[in-house]
Amino acid sequence: MSENQEFSAFKAEEASNQGFDPMAVLPAHVEKKYEGNTEIKDIDASLDGQSYFLGEVPQSYLADPQAFLALNSDKLVGSVNKVEELLAEVSQMIQEEVNQIQRAQKKINLWEDRIEKNKAVVTKNLTQVKQNLVDISYDKKNRDYWLSRAEQVLLDYEHAATAGREGDWSWVVKKYGLKNPDGTAIDQKGNCVEELCNGAASNLESEYKIAGTKYETAKKDKEANNTRMIRENSRLLTTNEQLQGYISNVYATEIEPLQDGVLIYKELGVKLKALGQEGNKATYGDLRSWAELFLDEFLRANPGVAQHVVTEFRRLASIPLPAKNS
């Protein structure tokens, strides 16, 4: 073919395509001529085996829910024991649901273990808080005792100094065991008794104040520790409430639907075993009539059952299914 002839043919084809209808139906088979390449001929023949709208898949690939549905009169037990096959599938479905329940239960077990550990910490903290409160009460008493002694030392010294008599100095020296810097007892008859008693009383006051301050510091430390543990307990209790919410949610959204799935499969298994005992009298109609009524009642009582479980139940019980790809 010359170049002018090829160009004219191309232009004619382009002009015809301008009026192309995308919903046009191709003929079932068009005889084509092939020169030498038989492999292309075989492939093209397989593509033109059916007619279908452009843009759609061939009709043979659409799922027809009625195409292979067993008749009511078909036997469940014949040359092939369908009851045993169905029971094997039911057993497999139950195991799959149980496996999912176990996976969900592992999460719950981890959360429950954490909750128990948090509870143990809370209990331990509460016990320590109670003990600290008891110790704080003693710290207050000890603090007040030593601080009051510090005040009393000065009051007694001032009383003796005001009186200025030998008997009063003897009283204050002996009451508090006041001593000279070298450790000997102060002589109440000495000329420097007032100065010596003043220094000794001041030193004793400082010792008493130090003891009182020590108990005050211990009291504050225990109070701060209690505040920390109360805050920690609040956080742990909040965490436990959140974990309890997670557990409740997993039970409601995962485990309970899976348990419903196990239940519906087990009921199907019981029915299949009963039909299997009837031998060749059992038909698909017997299974289907029971399954449709049972499924209706089950779904009303257990609306949370997963859709895939219902679909598998319908398939196993030979209840018509909707086309998956229509």
C-alpha positions in Angstrom: 0.0 0.0 0.0 1.4 3.4 -0.9 1.8 6.2 1.6 -1.1 8.2 0.1 -3.4 5.2 0.4 -2.4 4.7 4.1 -3.0 8.4 4.9 -6.5 8.3 3.2 -7.4 5.2 5.2 -6.2 6.8 8.5 -8.3 10.0 7.8 -11.4 7.9 7.0 -11.0 6.0 10.3 -10.6 9.2 12.3 -13.7 10.7 10.7 -15.8 7.6 11.6 -14.6 7.8 15.2 -16.0 11.3 15.7 -19.5 9.7 15.9 -18.4 6.9 18.2 -21.1 5.7 20.7 -19.4 4.5 24.0 -22.5 2.4 24.8 -22.5 0.7 21.4 -22.6 -3.1 21.6 -19.9 -5.0 19.7 -21.0 -7.9 17.6 -20.5 -11.3 19.1 -17.9 -12.2 16.5 -16.3 -10.5 13.5 -14.3 -12.4 11.0 -10.9 -10.9 10.8 -8.0 -11.6 8.5 -4.6 -12.4 9.9 -1.5 -12.7 8.0 0.9 -15.2 9.4 0.6 -14.5 13.2 -1.7 -17.3 14.5 -0.9 -16.5 18.2 -2.6 -13.0 17.9 -5.5 -14.7 16.1 -6.0 -17.1 19.1 -5.9 -14.3 21.7 -8.3 -12.1 19.7 -10.7 -14.9 19.3 -10.9 -15.4 23.0 -11.6 -11.7 23.6 -14.5 -11.6 21.0 -16.1 -14.7 22.4 -18.9 -12.6 24.1 -20.7 -9.3 23.5 -20.7 -6.8 26.3 -20.9 -3.0 26.8 -17.7 -1.2 26.4 -16.2 -0.4 29.8 -17.8 -3.4 31.5 -16.3 -6.8 32.3 -17.7 -9.8 30.4 -20.9 -11.1 32.0 -19.3 -14.4 32.9 -17.2 -12.6 35.5 -20.3 -11.2 37.4 -21.3 -13.1 40.5 -24.7 -14.6 40.0 -26.2 -15.5 43.4 -28.5 -18.1 41.9 -26.1 -19.7 39.4 -24.9 -22.5 41.6 -27.5 -22.5 44.4 -28.5 -26.0 45.4 -32.2 -26.9 44.9 -34.4 -27.6 47.9 -34.8 -31.2 46.8 -31.0 -31.8 46.5 -29.7 -34.3 49.0 -27.1 -33.3 51.6 -25.8 -36.8 51.9 -25.3 -38.7 48.6 -22.3 -39.6 46.6 -20.7 -36.7 48.4 -21.4 -36.1 52.1 -22.0 -32.3 52.1 -22.8 -32.4 55.8 -19.2 -33.5 56.7 -17.8 -30.8 54.4 -20.0 -28.1 55.9 -19.2 -29.3 59.4 -15.5 -29.0 58.6 -16.0 -25.4 57.3 -18.1 -24.5 60.4 -15.3 -25.9 62.7 -12.8 -23.8 60.8 -15.0 -20.6 61.1 -15.4 -21.2 64.8 -11.6 -21.5 65.2 -11.1 -18.3 63.3 -13.5 -16.4 65.6 -11.9 -18.0 68.7 -8.4 -16.9 67.5 -9.7 -13.3 67.1 -11.2 -13.5 70.6 -7.9 -14.7 72.0 -6.0 -11.8 70.3 -8.5 -9.3 71.8 -8.3 -11.0 75.1 -4.5 -10.6 75.1 -4.9 -6.9 75.0 -7.4 -7.0 77.8 -5.1 -9.2 79.9 -2.3 -6.6 79.5 -4.6 -3.8 80.5 -6.0 -5.8 83.5 -2.4 -6.6 84.6 -1.6 -2.9 84.5 -4.7 -2.1 86.4 -3.8 -4.6 89.2 -0.3 -3.2 89.4 -1.7 0.4 89.7 -4.1 -0.8 92.4 -1.2 -2.3 94.3 0.7 1.0 94.1 -2.4 2.9 95.2 -2.9 0.6 98.2 0.8 0.9 99.2 0.6 4.7 98.9 -2.5 4.9 101.1 -0.9 2.7 103.7 2.2 5.0 103.8 0.0 8.1 103.9 -1.8 6.8 107.0 1.5 6.0 108.7 2.9 9.4 107.8 -0.2 11.0 109.4 0.5 9.2 112.6 4.2 10.1 112.5 3.3 13.8 111.7 1.2 14.0 114.8 4.2 12.8 116.9 6.5 15.1 115.1 4.2 18.0 116.0 4.2 17.0 119.7 8.0 16.6 119.7 8.5 19.9 117.9 6.2 21.7 120.3 7.9 20.1 123.3 11.4 21.1 122.4 10.4 24.6 121.3 8.5 25.1 124.5 11.5 24.0 126.5 13.6 26.5 124.7 11.2 29.2 125.7 11.0 28.0 129.3 14.8 28.0 129.8 14.8 31.7 129.0 11.8 32.4 131.2 13.3 30.6 134.2 16.7 32.4 133.7 14.9 35.7 133.6 13.0 34.8 136.8 16.3 33.9 138.6 18.0 37.1 137.3 15.1 39.2 138.4 15.1 37.7 141.9 19.0 37.8 142.1 19.0 35.6 145.1 21.3 32.7 145.8 18.3 30.3 146.2 16.9 31.3 142.8 20.2 30.8 141.1 20.6 27.4 142.7 17.1 26.5 141.5 17.8 27.4 137.8 21.3 25.8 137.8 20.1 22.5 139.2 16.9 22.4 137.2 18.7 22.6 133.9 22.1 21.4 134.9 23.8 24.6 133.8 27.6 24.3 133.6 30.7 26.4 133.2 32.5 26.3 129.8 34.9 23.8 131.3 32.0 21.4 132.1 31.9 22.0 135.9 28.7 23.0 137.7 28.1 26.7 138.1 28.6 28.0 141.6 25.4 29.8 142.6 27.5 31.8 145.2 30.0 33.0 142.7 30.3 36.7 141.6 29.7 35.9 137.9 26.8 33.5 138.4 24.4 35.7 136.4 26.7 35.9 133.3 27.5 32.2 133.5 23.9 31.3 133.8 23.0 33.6 130.9 25.5 31.9 128.6 24.6 28.4 129.7 20.8 29.1 129.3 21.3 30.6 125.9 23.3 27.5 124.7 20.6 25.2 126.1 17.9 27.2 124.4 19.8 26.8 121.0 20.0 23.0 121.5 16.3 22.8 122.2 15.5 24.9 119.2 17.6 22.7 117.0 15.8 19.6 118.3 12.4 21.3 117.6 13.5 22.4 114.1 14.5 18.8 113.3 11.0 17.5 114.1 9.5 20.4 112.1 11.6 19.5 109.1 10.6 15.8 109.5 6.9 16.8 109.7 7.2 18.9 106.5 9.0 16.1 104.6 6.2 13.6 105.5 3.5 16.2 104.5 5.2 16.7 101.1 5.5 12.9 100.7 1.8 12.5 101.3 1.0 15.2 98.8 3.1 13.4 96.2 1.5 10.0 96.9 -2.0 11.5 96.8 -1.2 13.1 93.4 0.2 9.8 92.2 -2.8 7.9 93.3 -5.1 10.3 91.5 -3.1 9.8 88.3 -3.2 6.0 88.7 -6.9 5.9 89.4 -7.5 8.0 86.3 -5.4 5.7 84.2 -7.3 2.7 85.6 -10.6 4.3 84.6 -9.3 4.9 81.1 -8.1 1.3 80.9 -11.5 0.0 82.1 -13.1 2.1 79.4 -10.8 0.4 76.8 -11.7 -3.0 78.1 -15.4 -2.3 78.0 -15.0 -1.0 74.5 -13.1 -4.1 73.3 -15.7 -6.3 74.9 -18.6 -4.4 73.3 -17.1 -3.8 69.8 -14.8 -6.9 69.3 -15.3 -9.8 71.7 -19.1 -9.8 72.0 -19.7 -9.8 68.2 -17.1 -12.6 67.9 -18.8 -14.5 70.6 -22.1 -14.1 68.7 -20.3 -15.5 65.7 -19.1 -18.5 67.6 -22.6 -19.1 68.9 -24.3 -18.8 65.5 -21.7 -21.2 63.9 -22.2 -23.7 66.8 -25.9 -23.7 66.3 -25.4 -24.4 62.6 -23.1 -27.2 63.5 -25.7 -28.7 65.8 -28.3 -28.6 63.1 -25.9 -30.1 60.5 -25.1 -33.0 62.8 -28.8 -33.6 63.3 -29.4 -33.6 59.5 -26.4 -35.9 59.0 -28.1 -38.5 61.3 -31.0 -38.5 58.9 -28.9 -40.0 56.1 -30.1 -39.5 52.5 -33.4 -38.1 53.7 -31.9 -34.7 54.6 -32.1 -32.1 51.9 -30.9 -28.6 51.3 -34.5 -27.5 51.7 -34.5 -28.8 55.3 -31.3 -26.9 56.1 -32.4 -23.7 54.3 -35.9 -23.5 55.9 -34.4 -23.9 59.4 -31.5 -21.5 58.7 -33.6 -18.7 57.4 -36.0 -18.7 60.5 -33.1 -19.1 62.9 -31.0 -16.3 61.3 -34.0 -14.0 61.5 -34.5 -14.6 65.2 -30.8 -14.5 65.9 -30.2 -11.2 64.3 -33.1 -9.6 66.2 -31.7 -10.9 69.5 -28.0 -10.2 68.6 -27.8 -7.1 66.4 -24.1 -6.7 67.0 -23.0 -9.9 65.2 -20.5 -9.1 62.4 -21.7 -8.9 58.8 -19.0 -11.3 57.6 -20.3 -13.9 60.0 -23.9 -13.5 58.7 -22.6 -13.8 55.1 -20.7 -17.0 55.9 -23.7 -18.4 57.7 -25.9 -17.7 54.7 -23.4 -19.3 52.3 -23.0 -22.4 54.4 -26.7 -22.8 54.9 -27.3 -22.2 51.2 -29.4 -19.1 51.7 -29.3 -16.8 48.6 -26.6 -14.2 48.8 -26.5 -10.8 47.0 -24.2 -10.5 44.0 -20.8 -9.3 45.3 -19.8 -7.4 42.1 -23.0 -6.1 40.7 
